[in-house]
Amino acid sequence: MQPRHSEAVIFSAKAATATVVAASCYEFINLPGTAWVAAVSAVLVTQPSLHSSFKASLMRVVANLAGAFGGAALSILIGQPLLAVAIGVMVTGLVCYLLKQDDALRPAFVAVILVTLTGDNDKWHSSMNRVAAVLIGCLGALVVGFLFDKISGVPGLINKKGGGEPDVSE
């Protein structure tokens, strides 16, 4: 098998395993909410190298903390979901710009949107559940990435096209 093909198989297996591990852990812990957030987080932060996965995980957790809690606060203060989401996305974008955190923009936007537009009446619990699921998903992806690297004996495959940089999009 060509190296490129084997890298694709390994990366896909790593992503699939991380997804199942994250969703299973979330359900095992029996947290409120749904396991899909953990599974999505796991697959989004899975990268060819463990270092890149760690960077993507850290950015995703920070972005979700900011977006989820900002969205919850605005939902409570404003009361109107569409107005809260509009203000939340605008403020989040400006804060990320001022802090030079462009990679955090999209995950933070998504957290604001999900927390403000869900029908959940308890926005604080909704935001805490989202952050917990994201954290579990990221940790699951990192554990799986570490184990794949140990089993393969390679400290991490480097993505030749992207230079191993994380893709932290939502």
Phi and psi in degrees as a GROMACS rama.xvg file:
@    title "Ramachandran Plot"
@    xaxis  label "Phi"
@    yaxis  label "Psi"
@TYPE xy
-66.3502  147.732  GLN-2
-53.8705  -40.0899  PRO-3
-62.226  -40.3008  ARG-4
-67.2658  -42.726  HIS-5
-67.2279  -35.8253  SER-6
-62.5534  -39.8591  GLU-7
-65.2741  -41.0688  ALA-8
-65.5831  -46.1014  VAL-9
-63.178  -46.5599  ILE-10
-62.8177  -43.3993  PHE-11
-64.827  -40.3368  SER-12
-64.5723  -39.6618  ALA-13
-62.4496  -45.5293  LYS-14
-64.4755  -43.2517  ALA-15
-63.9178  -44.0064  ALA-16
-64.6907  -44.2027  THR-17
-61.3164  -39.0618  ALA-18
-62.7318  -47.6553  THR-19
-67.3135  -42.4277  VAL-20
-61.1432  -46.3819  VAL-21
-62.8964  -47.6112  ALA-22
-64.0101  -40.5868  ALA-23
-65.7655  -42.7918  SER-24
-62.3238  -42.9303  CYS-25
-60.5119  -45.3977  TYR-26
-68.9701  -37.4644  GLU-27
-62.5656  -42.2237  PHE-28
-69.2503  -20.4078  ILE-29
64.2836  44.8133  ASN-30
-78.989  151.952  LEU-31
-68.5934  158.232  PRO-32
101.476  -162.298  GLY-33
-121.371  149.555  THR-34
-73.406  -14.2863  ALA-35
-63.436  -29.8176  TRP-36
-64.9867  -42.1675  VAL-37
-64.7258  -42.1995  ALA-38
-64.6087  -43.5085  ALA-39
-64.051  -43.0292  VAL-40
-60.5088  -42.6218  SER-41
-61.0273  -46.4323  ALA-42
-71.5993  -31.8856  VAL-43
-71.4483  -30.9351  LEU-44
-95.9896  -7.29325  VAL-45
-66.9984  123.103  THR-46
-127.98  164.627  GLN-47
-59.6624  -32.2326  PRO-48
-115.898  150.792  SER-49
-64.2076  -39.0268  LEU-50
-59.2902  -45.5618  HIS-51
-65.811  -37.7143  SER-52
-63.5089  -39.5775  SER-53
-63.7811  -45.4793  PHE-54
-61.7569  -42.9537  LYS-55
-65.5481  -39.3906  ALA-56
-64.546  -47.0512  SER-57
-59.5431  -45.9706  LEU-58
-63.1781  -40.7286  MET-59
-65.6838  -42.6632  ARG-60
-64.6551  -47.4287  VAL-61
-61.7755  -45.1496  VAL-62
-62.3047  -40.1712  ALA-63
-71.9036  -34.7161  ASN-64
-59.555  -50.1765  LEU-65
-64.2806  -49.1019  ALA-66
-67.5465  -43.1  GLY-67
-67.6476  -46.0616  ALA-68
-74.7082  -33.8548  PHE-69
-64.2806  -43.9621  GLY-70
-62.7811  -40.9483  GLY-71
-64.1342  -44.8195  ALA-72
-62.1649  -44.7092  ALA-73
-66.0597  -38.367  LEU-74
-60.5983  -42.5596  SER-75
-69.7713  -45.494  ILE-76
-68.2732  -42.5745  LEU-77
-89.1602  -41.6549  ILE-78
85.445  -25.3089  GLY-79
-98.9692  114.145  GLN-80
-57.5383  -44.6145  PRO-81
-67.1366  -39.2791  LEU-82
-67.6681  -41.511  LEU-83
-62.6786  -42.3129  ALA-84
-67.9537  -38.9761  VAL-85
-63.938  -47.327  ALA-86
-66.7758  -41.1078  ILE-87
-61.8647  -44.3801  GLY-88
-66.6413  -41.507  VAL-89
-63.2778  -49.3166  MET-90
-65.057  -42.5716  VAL-91
-59.7478  -44.5117  THR-92
-61.0652  -42.5315  GLY-93
-69.1478  -39.8965  LEU-94
-65.1018  -44.7696  VAL-95
-61.2019  -39.2733  CYS-96
-63.967  -47.9651  TYR-97
-63.9092  -33.7342  LEU-98
-88.8365  3.43152  LEU-99
56.2598  44.6373  LYS-100
-115.17  59.1489  GLN-101
-60.3094  -33.7684  ASP-102
-67.9005  -20.9576  ASP-103
-85.7737  -12.3934  ALA-104
-53.2367  -61.3113  LEU-105
-63.5698  -46.6109  ARG-106
-63.6517  -34.6758  PRO-107
-68.3643  -41.5124  ALA-108
-57.5389  -47.2277  PHE-109
-62.8747  -40.4013  VAL-110
-61.989  -43.886  ALA-111
-58.7938  -47.9573  VAL-112
-62.5169  -48.0717  ILE-113
-64.6021  -41.0725  LEU-114
-71.592  -39.9999  VAL-115
-78.696  -30.3727  THR-116
-99.8681  -3.72785  LEU-117
-74.4778  153.519  THR-118
-77.398  2.95148  GLY-119
-63.5384  127.305  ASP-120
-76.9741  -26.5147  ASN-121
-99.2197  87.4483  ASP-122
-64.1234  -33.0766  LYS-123
-65.6994  -43.7918  TRP-124
-67.8861  -37.2811  HIS-125
-60.864  -43.4572  SER-126
-70.0728  -37.1609  SER-127
-66.5581  -39.2465  MET-128
-62.8969  -41.172  ASN-129
-64.3674  -46.5724  ARG-130
-63.801  -40.0883  VAL-131
-62.5463  -42.586  ALA-132
-65.5228  -41.0355  ALA-133
-63.4347  -44.018  VAL-134
-61.8562  -44.715  LEU-135
-63.1135  -42.1974  ILE-136
-62.7231  -43.6512  GLY-137
-66.2683  -43.6965  CYS-138
-63.6187  -41.0518  LEU-139
-60.3901  -43.627  GLY-140
-64.3074  -39.0125  ALA-141
-67.8739  -41.5545  LEU-142
-63.4174  -45.8075  VAL-143
-63.3514  -43.3871  VAL-144
-60.2716  -42.5706  GLY-145
-61.9713  -46.3775  PHE-146
-65.4626  -40.4307  LEU-147
-62.3336  -41.8449  PHE-148
-64.6355  -39.9904  ASP-149
-67.6997  -42.978  LYS-150
-66.4004  -41.2987  ILE-151
-79.9957  -15.6347  SER-152
75.4908  10.7759  GLY-153
-111.356  130.353  VAL-154
-69.4171  3.42039  PRO-155
138.958  130.026  GLY-156
-75.2369  138.005  LEU-157
-98.0451  127.008  ILE-158
-72.6131  109.816  ASN-159
-64.8866  -34.1176  LYS-160
-75.6362  -44.3367  LYS-161
-97.1208  1.68495  GLY-162
68.6525  16.4125  GLY-163
79.3261  8.74431  GLY-164
-75.7372  146.082  GLU-165
-72.8993  148.813  PRO-166
-111.699  102.216  ASP-167
-102.928  25.3548  VAL-168
-68.5584  160.146  SER-169
